[in-house]
Amino acid sequence: MPELPFPAAVRVALFLLTMFVTTMGVFLCVRTDLVLTPTDGTVKTISEVFHVVFSRVKNGFDITLVAVSALLCLVNHAPFYGIGVGTVLSALLLGRIIRLYEGRLLPPSAPAEPEAG
């Protein structure tokens, strides 16, 4: 995999910036019912059916997908292609960052919990 010729601190800063920008996009798409990816649509459906906050379902779903991918690589004696530090950090942090947005950007009259019904 190619590596950018920037210092590690710059790469970490760009990674964190990318995480927050990407998460804002997911948050806005889900809040406006413009789900663009099948995984986010699945997470939103699970969130609504089981009345669990989207950010918690997203966090658990992402971690589960990475864990299953790693397990399949181990079982099949395959290299961890595509499962790097960024993938693991994204799985661990995206749901938590969405939770921050839910707490800060939603008005008190618009709860982050899905509506029953």
Sequence and secondary structure as in RCSB ss.txt:
>XXXX:A:sequence
MPELPFPAAVRVALFLLTMFVTTMGVFLCVRTDLVLTPTDGTVKTISEVFHVVFSRVKNGFDITLVAVSALLCLV
NHAPFYGIGVGTVLSALLLGRIIRLYEGRLLPPSAPAEPEAG
>XXXX:A:secstr
    SS HHHHHHHHHHHHHHHHHHHHHHHHTT   SHHHHHHHHHHHHHT  HHHHHHHHHHHHHHHHHHHHHH
TT   TT SHHHHHHHHHHHHHHHHHHHHHS TTS SS    
